[in-house]
Amino acid sequence: MELPLDNPMPMPDPAPRPKQWLRAIGRWLIYRFIATFARDTLFWRLSVIGVWVVYMISLLLTVLGTPTGLGVAIDCLIAAFLGTVVMGTACSIIAFLFSMMYVPLPRFFAGSLLYTGFIVYVILYHADMGNYVSVVSSVIVAVAGAIAGIILAILLHPRIGGKSKLAFATVLVLAGVSSIAWPPANTPAEPALAPGEVLDVPIIEAGNPALAGSYPVRAFTYGSGVDRHRSEYGEAVGLITPSVDASAYITKWSRIREWFWGFDETALPVNGRMWMPEGEGPFPVVLIVHGNHLMEQFSDGGYAYLGELLASRGFVTVSVDENFLNYSVWGNIPNQDFKVRAWMLLKHLQQLANFNQLPGNPMSGKLDMNRVALMGHSRGGQAAPMAADWTRWFKSDQTLAGLEDIHVQAVVAIAPTDKQIDKTSARLKDIYYLTLQGAQDGDVNDFYGERQYIRTSFSNTAAGNERFKASLYIGEANHSRFNTDWGTMDDSLPGGLFLRHAGMMPADDQREVAKVYIAAFLETALHGKSDYEPLFEDYRTAGSWLPEATYFNQYEKGAFLPLATFDEDRDKTVQQDGSTAEVDGLQWSEEEAIDRQRHNRGTRGVVLKWNEGRGGSYTIELSESFRRRLSGASPETVLQFSMSDLERDLREKEQTIPPLDVQVDVTLQDGSSITQPLQAFMPVVEPVQSQFTIASWMEKRIKDGKYKESTEPVLQTYRLPLKVYDFGGQPTDASEITAITFRFQGGPGKVMLDNIGFDNLE
């Protein structure tokens, strides 16, 4: 018999079926979707507009730095439309995810901040800004978007009264005015020069070379006649030129590049902008070639200021178009572009020589192909010496026939690169060389032109002795301002926004320096005018021609007689012709000269170091053999050497390194000696401190640490006339000199000396 149960256990419900689970999940998703925007009230929806504005500014700045070639307006319209659609979609998805997580925030607004920050991070990271800077910047932009949005919502919300809006707007205006008018931090004064009498520097009496000359100028172009983007090389071209086949060098030419230009590596155009003096001629020929820039933003028109000036002074000047070899975000860059840049210069020389011999064109008989100068900027600054030394790379190229009859006499390199091509570099022999570099160059931020300066030499002949090489390092100059088409920033957007502009010279002033030096150099090298040569010996001889700035210059003539160059061997005590060296109270060694990134420059010098308060001396005793080489030297003979301040190797946190205090002794055979302070001959300028980015904490974090070094050890040439060393009213006879001593006071200090010797011997 079964006993009844008072409280029978209920039977469990049958397990839910899969379809019921799916329906439940579906209902929940629908519910969460409906609730997605519930917290985004009118205030927060208005705030999204501010975030969108900040996002759109970031996006459009990026678009300006990544042109498609369709035009700025079309690029911006496409970016604005697609950017808005993608932002709206992405923010809705993020808001829905927040809704499923029950995040108690205005979800679409929060999603817009996350999306904007993420996009900014991706943009900056791919612009080589580094992870840290990209994260910090993305947070700053997102916060700025939030603030802008909230301000906009307050001003536009209909439920906020007019008086409240007016008061809020007044506070914003006052805050903005205060931030603009707030007095800047005091700029530390330049260190005072060491006391003592400074020798007067004779100012060059010839006219300012940056002023237009007497020749009327005719401007026209030559080129393919079928250019897709520029009428001056298309239907409006002055002279038609045949294309050239570079397929022997270029093997990678993208389809996008071919679509943009309408040709491939087998049909490169020979395009040039020409400025020609009107007159009988023949005139010297100057070719200028730009460097690497975005190919969609053309570069060859940026040297018109030089072309017009030089033509007015009697130089046929051509700005060479090599934009089709430049980088594109969409089409990358052709392989071997360095080599082909030089090769294209040679093709232009061939074409000009052909025009010169061809009757019935403006150039017929007007070009002096025995007086040619090649000039380049950035990668073009490397292409110019490569073209001058063309047999090193192109000796077997049968398409370059006739170059033996064209004589390059001078090379100018503006902020050049110096990359080894086929494991070798250009070496110039008996060719005038000039290089310019800015200390604030955020693109090519090492003084690579100095390497080519070192690799330029002269033969011991009458012609070689008269030629020279020179460099100018400009403390307040950057890279892009030498080209009027490149704007003022040394990086494309958005990366260029992170580069510092404070303390730089105005663009017009920077180009004025280029005009003075380049015109004076070419007048000397190609017109044979010696009046301007003192400018390269000492920049101060320019007087008021040059803008106020910090300058370092190097100079060496073919007739320079070296006493110590430190490149011959590794024995620091032995110099030229058995002369000997010794120190007193100094640490010394012969070392490689290094650049900003601490890479070898290609030369060696003697490094001298002394401790605080001790000082010391470095003496070279001249051998009898070397003194015989000084016999009969001119009374205008100068003692010449180069020195760089290596104070960066001593600098510690917050430690101040005192300015250099250097004296130079000359000792004669009879034992008499005279000491002169180096400051009396030329100011001993402290190294330029460069800050490349808008905030110092970024220097080591972006561009893979490219800007981590704030100073670059730059050599300065000092020329000490021996007639200043007055022994009893008689000028010093160079052959009577038995020793030269460099004395260093104070400290701590560290310098490099190089290229010690004599000039103006005849």
C-alpha positions in Angstrom: 0.0 0.0 0.0 1.4 3.4 -1.0 1.2 6.2 1.5 0.1 9.6 0.0 2.5 12.5 0.1 1.3 15.7 1.7 3.6 17.9 -0.3 4.4 16.2 -3.5 7.6 17.6 -5.2 6.6 19.5 -8.4 7.9 18.2 -11.6 10.5 20.4 -13.2 9.6 22.3 -16.4 11.0 20.7 -19.5 14.4 22.2 -20.6 14.0 25.3 -22.8 14.3 24.6 -26.4 17.1 26.2 -28.5 14.6 28.3 -30.3 13.3 29.8 -27.0 16.9 30.7 -26.1 17.4 32.4 -29.4 14.1 34.3 -29.0 15.1 35.4 -25.5 18.5 36.6 -26.8 16.9 38.3 -29.7 14.4 40.1 -27.4 17.3 41.2 -25.2 19.4 42.4 -28.1 16.4 44.4 -29.4 15.8 45.8 -26.0 19.5 46.8 -25.7 19.5 48.2 -29.2 16.5 50.4 -28.3 18.2 51.5 -25.2 21.5 52.2 -27.0 20.9 56.0 -27.5 18.6 56.5 -24.5 21.2 58.4 -22.5 22.3 60.5 -25.5 20.1 63.5 -24.7 19.9 66.6 -26.9 22.9 68.0 -24.9 25.1 65.1 -25.7 23.9 64.8 -29.3 25.0 68.5 -29.8 28.3 67.7 -28.1 29.0 65.0 -30.7 29.1 67.8 -33.3 32.2 69.3 -31.5 33.9 65.9 -31.5 33.1 65.5 -35.2 34.7 68.8 -35.9 37.9 67.9 -34.1 37.9 64.5 -35.8 37.4 66.0 -39.2 40.2 68.5 -38.6 42.5 65.6 -37.8 41.3 63.7 -40.8 41.6 66.6 -43.3 45.1 67.4 -42.0 46.1 63.8 -42.8 44.5 64.0 -46.2 46.6 67.1 -47.0 49.7 65.1 -46.2 48.6 62.1 -48.3 47.3 63.6 -51.6 45.9 61.4 -54.3 46.6 63.7 -57.2 42.9 64.4 -57.8 43.2 67.8 -56.2 42.9 69.2 -52.6 39.2 70.0 -52.9 38.3 66.5 -54.2 40.5 64.8 -51.6 38.9 66.7 -48.8 35.3 66.2 -50.0 35.9 62.4 -50.3 37.6 62.3 -46.9 34.8 64.3 -45.3 32.0 62.2 -46.7 33.6 58.8 -46.1 35.0 59.9 -42.7 31.5 61.0 -41.5 29.9 57.8 -42.7 32.5 55.6 -41.1 32.5 57.6 -37.9 28.7 57.4 -37.6 28.8 53.7 -38.2 31.7 53.0 -35.9 30.2 55.1 -33.1 26.8 53.4 -33.4 28.5 50.0 -33.1 30.5 51.1 -30.0 27.4 52.6 -28.4 25.6 49.3 -29.0 28.4 47.4 -27.3 28.3 49.8 -24.4 24.5 49.2 -24.2 25.0 45.5 -24.0 27.5 46.1 -21.2 25.0 48.4 -19.4 27.5 51.2 -19.4 25.7 54.2 -17.7 27.0 56.9 -20.1 25.8 58.8 -23.1 27.0 56.0 -25.3 27.1 57.5 -28.8 29.0 60.5 -27.4 31.4 58.2 -25.5 31.8 56.1 -28.7 32.7 59.2 -30.7 35.5 60.0 -28.2 36.9 56.5 -28.4 36.7 56.3 -32.1 38.3 59.7 -32.6 41.1 58.9 -30.2 41.7 55.5 -32.0 41.9 57.1 -35.4 44.3 59.8 -34.3 46.5 57.1 -32.7 46.6 55.1 -35.9 47.3 58.2 -38.0 50.2 59.3 -35.8 51.7 55.9 -35.3 51.9 55.4 -39.0 53.4 58.8 -39.3 56.3 57.5 -37.3 55.4 59.4 -34.1 56.0 56.4 -31.9 53.7 54.7 -29.5 54.0 57.0 -26.6 53.5 60.2 -28.5 50.6 58.7 -30.4 48.8 57.6 -27.3 49.3 60.9 -25.5 48.2 62.9 -28.6 45.2 60.7 -29.2 44.0 61.3 -25.6 44.6 65.0 -25.9 42.6 65.2 -29.2 39.8 63.1 -27.7 39.7 65.4 -24.6 39.8 68.5 -26.9 36.9 67.0 -28.8 34.9 66.5 -25.6 35.6 70.0 -24.4 34.7 71.5 -27.8 31.5 69.4 -27.9 30.4 70.5 -24.4 31.1 74.1 -25.2 29.1 73.8 -28.4 26.2 72.1 -26.6 26.1 74.9 -24.0 25.9 77.5 -26.7 23.4 75.7 -28.9 21.1 74.0 -26.4 17.6 75.7 -26.5 17.0 75.1 -22.7 20.0 77.2 -21.6 19.1 80.8 -21.3 20.6 83.6 -23.4 22.2 85.3 -20.4 23.9 82.2 -19.3 25.2 81.6 -22.9 26.4 85.2 -23.0 28.2 84.9 -19.7 29.8 81.6 -20.8 30.9 83.1 -24.1 32.4 86.1 -22.4 34.4 83.8 -20.1 35.7 81.9 -23.1 36.7 85.1 -24.9 38.5 86.4 -21.9 40.3 83.1 -21.4 41.4 83.1 -25.0 42.7 86.7 -24.9 44.5 86.1 -21.7 46.3 83.0 -23.1 47.4 84.9 -26.2 48.5 88.0 -24.3 50.2 86.2 -21.5 53.9 87.2 -21.4 56.2 84.6 -22.8 59.0 83.1 -20.7 62.2 85.1 -20.7 64.6 83.9 -23.3 68.1 83.4 -21.8 70.6 85.9 -23.2 73.3 84.8 -25.5 76.6 84.2 -23.6 78.9 87.2 -23.7 82.0 87.0 -25.8 85.3 86.7 -24.0 86.8 90.2 -23.3 89.6 91.5 -25.5 90.2 93.4 -28.7 88.6 91.9 -31.8 90.3 92.4 -35.1 88.3 94.4 -37.7 86.9 92.3 -40.5 87.1 93.9 -43.9 83.7 94.0 -45.6 83.6 92.9 -49.2 83.4 96.0 -51.4 81.7 94.3 -54.4 78.0 94.6 -54.7 75.6 92.3 -52.9 75.4 89.1 -54.9 71.8 88.6 -53.9 70.7 91.6 -55.9 69.6 91.2 -59.5 72.2 91.7 -62.1 72.1 93.6 -65.4 70.8 91.0 -67.8 67.1 90.9 -68.8 65.7 87.4 -68.2 63.7 85.2 -70.5 61.8 82.3 -68.8 60.4 79.2 -70.6 60.2 75.5 -70.3 61.3 72.4 -72.2 59.8 69.0 -71.8 57.7 66.2 -73.2 54.7 68.2 -74.3 52.2 65.7 -72.9 52.3 66.2 -69.2 49.0 65.4 -67.5 49.2 67.8 -64.6 51.2 70.8 -65.7 50.6 72.8 -68.8 54.1 74.3 -68.8 55.4 70.8 -69.7 52.3 70.0 -71.7 50.5 72.1 -74.3 52.3 75.3 -73.2 55.8 73.9 -73.3 58.4 76.0 -75.1 60.6 73.2 -76.5 59.8 69.5 -77.0 62.3 66.9 -75.7 62.4 63.2 -76.2 61.8 60.9 -73.3 64.5 58.6 -71.9 64.5 54.9 -70.9 65.6 54.3 -67.3 64.6 50.6 -67.2 68.3 49.6 -66.9 68.1 51.0 -63.4 64.4 51.1 -62.3 62.7 47.7 -62.0 59.9 48.7 -59.7 57.4 51.3 -61.0 53.9 50.9 -59.5 50.7 50.9 -61.5 49.4 53.8 -59.4 52.5 55.8 -60.4 52.0 54.9 -64.0 48.3 55.8 -63.8 49.1 59.2 -62.2 51.9 60.2 -64.6 50.8 58.4 -67.7 54.2 56.8 -68.3 56.5 54.2 -66.8 60.3 53.9 -66.3 60.9 53.3 -70.0 59.7 56.9 -70.9 60.9 59.4 -68.3 60.4 63.0 -69.5 63.3 65.5 -69.7 61.4 68.5 -68.3 63.0 71.7 -67.1 62.2 75.3 -66.2 64.8 77.6 -67.8 65.8 81.1 -67.0 68.1 82.6 -69.7 69.9 85.9 -69.7 69.3 87.8 -72.9 72.6 88.6 -74.5 75.3 87.3 -76.8 76.7 84.6 -74.6 77.8 82.0 -74.3 76.8 81.8 -70.7 77.7 79.3 -67.9 75.1 76.7 -67.3 73.6 75.9 -63.8 71.3 73.0 -63.2 69.2 72.8 -60.0 67.4 69.6 -58.9 65.0 69.2 -56.0 64.9 66.4 -53.5 62.4 63.9 -52.3 58.9 65.2 -51.5 55.4 64.0 -52.2 55.3 63.4 -55.9 51.7 64.9 -56.1 53.1 68.2 -54.7 55.5 69.4 -57.4 58.9 70.7 -56.3 60.7 72.1 -59.3 59.1 75.5 -59.2 60.4 76.2 -55.7 63.8 77.5 -57.0 62.5 80.3 -59.2 64.0 82.8 -56.7 67.5 81.4 -57.6 66.8 80.9 -61.3 65.7 84.5 -61.8 68.6 85.9 -59.8 71.3 83.8 -61.4 70.0 84.4 -64.9 70.1 88.2 -64.3 73.7 87.8 -63.3 74.6 85.9 -66.5 74.0 82.2 -65.8 71.6 80.0 -67.9 69.7 78.3 -65.1 67.5 75.2 -65.2 65.3 73.8 -62.5 65.1 70.1 -63.3 61.8 68.2 -62.9 62.3 64.9 -61.2 58.9 64.8 -59.4 58.1 61.4 -61.0 61.0 59.9 -58.9 59.6 61.2 -55.6 57.7 59.3 -52.9 53.9 58.8 -52.9 51.8 57.4 -50.1 49.9 55.5 -52.7 52.7 54.5 -55.1 55.7 54.3 -52.8 59.0 55.2 -54.6 60.9 53.7 -57.5 63.9 51.5 -56.6 67.4 53.1 -57.3 65.9 56.6 -57.2 69.2 58.0 -55.8 71.1 56.8 -58.8 68.4 57.7 -61.4 68.2 61.3 -60.0 71.9 61.7 -60.9 71.4 59.9 -64.2 68.5 62.3 -65.1 70.9 65.3 -64.5 73.3 63.8 -67.0 70.4 63.4 -69.5 69.6 67.0 -69.1 73.2 68.0 -69.8 73.1 65.9 -73.0 69.8 67.6 -74.0 71.2 71.1 -73.3 74.3 70.3 -75.3 72.1 69.2 -78.2 70.0 72.4 -78.0 73.2 74.4 -78.0 74.3 72.9 -81.3 70.9 72.9 -82.9 70.1 76.0 -84.9 66.7 77.7 -84.6 66.1 77.5 -80.8 66.7 80.0 -78.0 69.7 78.1 -76.7 71.6 77.8 -79.9 75.2 78.9 -79.3 74.3 80.5 -76.0 75.5 77.7 -73.6 79.1 77.4 -72.4 79.2 73.6 -71.7 82.7 74.0 -70.4 81.4 76.1 -67.5 78.8 74.0 -65.8 77.6 73.9 -62.2 75.3 71.3 -60.7 73.2 72.2 -57.7 70.7 70.1 -55.6 68.6 70.1 -52.5 68.2 67.1 -50.2 68.4 64.0 -52.3 69.1 66.3 -55.2 72.1 67.6 -53.2 73.5 64.1 -53.3 72.6 63.7 -57.0 74.6 66.7 -58.0 78.1 65.4 -56.9 77.1 61.9 -58.1 76.5 63.4 -61.6 79.8 65.3 -61.4 81.6 62.1 -60.6 79.4 60.1 -63.1 82.0 57.6 -64.3 81.9 56.0 -60.8 78.4 54.7 -61.6 77.7 55.2 -65.3 80.9 54.5 -67.1 79.5 51.6 -69.0 76.2 53.3 -69.9 76.3 53.7 -73.7 73.4 56.1 -73.7 75.5 58.8 -72.0 77.8 59.5 -75.0 79.2 63.0 -75.2 79.5 63.7 -71.5 83.3 63.9 -71.9 82.8 67.2 -73.7 80.8 68.7 -70.9 82.9 70.0 -67.9 81.4 70.4 -64.5 83.3 73.1 -62.6 81.3 73.5 -59.5 78.8 71.7 -57.2 76.4 73.2 -54.7 74.6 71.0 -52.2 71.7 72.3 -50.0 71.0 70.2 -47.0 72.0 67.0 -48.9 71.7 63.4 -48.1 74.8 61.2 -48.3 73.8 57.6 -48.7 76.2 55.1 -50.2 75.1 53.9 -53.6 76.5 50.6 -54.8 78.7 50.7 -51.8 80.5 53.8 -52.8 80.2 57.6 -52.6 81.0 60.6 -54.9 84.5 62.0 -54.7 85.1 65.4 -56.3 88.5 66.3 -57.7 89.4 69.8 -58.7 85.8 70.9 -58.5 84.5 73.9 -56.5 82.2 72.7 -53.8 79.7 74.5 -51.5 77.3 73.1 -49.1 74.6 74.8 -46.9 72.9 73.2 -43.9 70.4 74.3 -41.2 70.8 73.3 -37.6 67.0 73.2 -37.3 66.6 70.8 -40.2 63.9 68.3 -39.1 64.3 66.2 -42.3 68.0 65.8 -43.0 69.0 66.6 -39.5 72.7 65.6 -39.8 75.2 67.7 -41.7 75.8 65.2 -44.4 77.1 67.8 -46.8 80.2 67.9 -44.6 81.0 64.4 -45.7 81.1 65.4 -49.3 83.2 68.4 -48.3 85.7 66.0 -46.8 85.7 63.9 -49.9 86.5 66.9 -52.1 90.1 67.3 -52.9 92.4 69.3 -55.2 95.5 68.4 -57.2 98.8 70.2 -56.7 98.5 72.1 -60.0 97.9 75.8 -60.8 94.2 75.1 -61.5 93.7 72.9 -58.4 95.5 75.4 -56.2 93.0 78.2 -57.1 89.9 76.2 -56.3 88.3 75.8 -53.0 85.6 74.0 -51.0 83.3 75.7 -48.4 80.4 75.0 -46.1 78.0 77.1 -44.1 76.0 75.8 -41.1 73.1 78.1 -40.3 71.9 77.9 -36.7 68.3 79.0 -37.3 67.6 77.4 -40.7 65.5 74.4 -41.5 65.1 72.1 -44.5 62.0 73.0 -46.5 62.3 76.8 -46.6 65.0 76.6 -49.2 62.2 75.6 -51.6 59.2 77.9 -51.9 57.0 74.9 -52.9 57.7 73.0 -49.8 56.1 75.3 -47.3 57.6 75.8 -43.9 57.4 72.4 -42.2 60.1 69.7 -42.6 57.6 66.8 -42.5 54.3 66.3 -44.2 51.0 66.6 -42.3 50.1 65.6 -39.7 53.7 64.9 -38.5 54.8 68.4 -39.4 52.5 69.8 -36.7 54.8 68.3 -34.1 57.9 70.1 -35.3 58.9 73.3 -33.6 59.1 76.6 -35.5 60.0 79.0 -32.7 63.4 80.5 -33.0 63.8 79.8 -36.8 64.6 82.6 -39.2 61.8 83.7 -41.5 61.6 81.8 -44.8 62.6 84.9 -46.8 65.7 85.4 -44.7 66.7 81.7 -45.1 66.4 82.1 -48.9 68.4 85.3 -48.7 71.3 83.4 -47.2 71.1 80.9 -50.0 71.0 83.7 -52.6 74.0 85.5 -51.1 76.2 82.4 -50.9 75.1 80.6 -54.1 75.4 83.7 -56.3 78.7 84.6 -54.8 80.0 81.1 -55.2 79.0 80.8 -58.8 80.4 84.3 -59.6 83.7 83.0 -58.3 83.6 79.5 -59.8 82.1 80.2 -63.2 82.7 83.9 -63.8 86.2 84.0 -62.2 85.4 86.9 -59.9 87.7 86.7 -56.9 86.0 89.6 -55.1 83.6 87.3 -53.3 86.1 84.6 -52.1 86.6 86.2 -48.7 82.9 85.4 -48.0 83.7 81.7 -47.8 86.8 82.3 -45.7 84.8 84.3 -43.1 81.0 84.8 -43.2 81.4 88.2 -41.4 82.9 89.8 -44.5 79.3 89.8 -45.9 78.4 92.6 -43.6 74.7 93.5 -43.8 74.0 91.1 -46.7 73.3 88.2 -44.3 70.3 88.2 -41.9 71.1 88.1 -38.2 71.8 84.4 -37.3 74.3 82.0 -36.0 76.8 80.9 -38.6 79.7 78.4 -38.8 81.8 78.2 -41.9 84.5 75.9 -43.2 86.9 76.8 -46.0 89.9 75.1 -47.6 91.7 76.1 -50.8 93.6 73.8 -53.1 96.8 75.7 -52.2 96.3 75.0 -48.5 99.5 73.4 -47.0 98.5 70.9 -44.3 100.6 70.5 -41.2 98.3 68.1 -39.3 95.2 66.3 -40.8 95.2 63.2 -38.5 94.1 60.9 -41.3 97.5 59.5 -42.3 98.2 57.1 -39.5 97.3 56.3 -35.9 100.4 57.8 -34.3 99.1 61.0 -32.6 102.6 62.3 -31.9 103.8 62.4 -35.6 102.4 64.9 -38.2 103.5 66.1 -41.7 107.1 65.8 -42.7 108.2 64.5 -39.3 106.6 67.3 -37.3 105.7 66.2 -33.8 102.9 66.9 -31.3 102.7 66.8 -27.5 100.3 67.9 -24.8 100.6 69.4 -21.3 97.8 68.9 -18.9 95.3 67.5 -21.4 93.9 64.1 -22.2 94.3 63.6 -26.0 93.6 61.0 -28.7 93.0 60.9 -32.4 89.4 59.9 -33.1 86.8 59.7 -35.9 84.8 62.9 -36.3 81.1 62.0 -35.6 77.9 63.7 -36.6 74.7 64.3 -34.6 73.7 60.7 -34.6 77.3 59.7 -33.6 78.1 58.2 -37.0 81.5 58.6 -38.6 81.9 61.6 -40.9 84.8 60.2 -42.8 87.6 62.1 -41.2 89.7 62.1 -38.1 90.9 64.8 -35.7 92.7 65.2 -32.4 90.4 65.3 -29.4 91.6 67.4 -26.4 89.9 67.3 -23.0 90.7 69.1 -19.8 89.1 69.3 -16.4 87.6 72.3 -14.5 90.1 75.0 -13.6 93.1 73.2 -15.0 93.4 73.8 -18.7 96.4 72.7 -20.7 98.1 73.0 -24.1 98.6 71.2 -27.3 101.8 71.9 -29.3 103.0 71.0 -32.7 106.7 71.4 -33.4 107.5 72.0 -37.0 110.2 69.8 -38.6 113.0 71.3 -40.6 111.6 69.6 -43.7 108.2 71.3 -43.2 109.7 74.7 -42.5 111.5 74.5 -45.8 108.2 74.3 -47.5 107.3 77.6 -45.8 110.3 79.3 -47.2 109.5 82.4 -49.2 105.9 82.5 -47.9 103.9 85.7 -48.5 103.5 88.3 -45.7 99.7 87.5 -46.1 100.2 83.9 -45.0 97.6 82.7 -42.5 97.6 80.0 -40.0 94.4 78.0 -40.6 92.7 75.3 -38.6 89.3 73.9 -37.8 87.8 73.3 -34.4 84.6 71.9 -33.0 83.3 72.2 -29.5 82.5 68.7 -28.1 80.8 70.1 -24.9 77.9 67.7 -25.5 80.1 64.8 -24.3 80.6 66.6 -21.0 77.1 67.9 -20.4 75.3 66.4 -17.5 71.8 67.3 -16.1 71.6 71.0 -15.3 75.4 71.4 -15.7 76.7 74.5 -17.4 79.7 74.2 -19.6 81.6 77.5 -19.8 82.5 79.0 -23.2 85.8 78.0 -24.7 88.8 80.2 -23.8 91.5 79.5 -26.4 94.8 81.1 -27.1 97.2 80.4 -29.9 101.0 80.8 -29.5 103.5 81.1 -32.3 107.1 80.4 -31.4 110.0 81.4 -33.6 113.4 79.9 -34.2 115.1 82.3 -31.7 112.8 81.2 -29.0 110.6 84.3 -28.9 106.9 83.6 -28.6 103.7 85.6 -29.0 100.2 84.6 -27.7 96.9 85.8 -29.2 93.4 85.0 -28.0 91.5 83.1 -30.6 88.5 85.3 -29.8 90.4 88.3 -31.3 90.3 86.6 -34.8 86.8 85.2 -34.8 84.1 84.7 -32.1 84.2 81.2 -30.6 80.5 80.5 -30.9 78.9 77.9 -28.6 77.2 74.9 -30.3 73.7 75.4 -31.5 71.1 73.8 -29.2 68.3 72.4 -31.5 64.9 71.5 -30.3 63.1 70.0 -33.2 59.7 69.2 -31.7 57.1 71.3 -30.0 57.8 69.7 -26.6 61.2 68.6 -25.4 59.8 65.2 -24.1 59.1 64.2 -27.7 62.7 64.6 -28.9 63.7 61.0 -28.0 60.3 59.4 -28.7 59.4 60.1 -32.3 61.0 59.2 -35.6 62.8 56.3 -33.8 64.8 58.8 -31.7 66.0 60.8 -34.7 66.0 64.0 -32.6 67.5 62.7 -29.4 70.7 64.7 -29.8 70.2 68.5 -29.4 73.6 69.5 -30.7 75.9 68.6 -33.6 79.6 69.0 -33.4 80.3 71.3 -36.3 83.8 72.4 -37.3 84.5 76.1 -37.7 87.5 77.2 -39.7 89.7 79.8 -38.1 92.2 81.9 -40.1 94.9 83.7 -38.2 97.0 86.2 -40.3 100.6 85.8 -39.3 101.2 89.5 -39.7 99.1 90.0 -36.5 101.9 88.1 -34.6 104.1 91.2 -34.6 107.7 90.5 -33.4 109.4 93.8 -32.8 107.5 95.5 -35.6 108.5 92.9 -38.1 106.0 90.7 -39.8 106.4 87.0 -38.9 108.4 84.9 -41.4 106.5 81.6 -41.7 109.7 79.7 -42.3 111.0 80.9 -38.9 108.1 79.3 -37.0 109.2 76.3 -34.9 106.1 75.6 -32.9 102.4 76.3 -32.7 100.7 75.9 -29.3 96.9 75.9 -28.6 96.3 76.8 -24.9 92.9 76.1 -23.3 91.9 77.9 -20.1 89.1 77.3 -17.6 87.1 74.2 -18.1 85.8 71.6 -18.1 86.2 71.5 -21.9 86.6 69.2 -24.9 87.3 70.1 -28.5 88.4 68.5 -31.7 91.1 70.1 -33.9 91.5 69.2 -37.5 93.2 70.4 -40.8 95.9 72.6 -39.2 98.1 74.2 -41.7 98.9 77.4 -43.7 97.2 79.3 -46.5 97.9 82.4 -48.7 101.5 81.3 -49.0 101.9 83.0 -52.4 
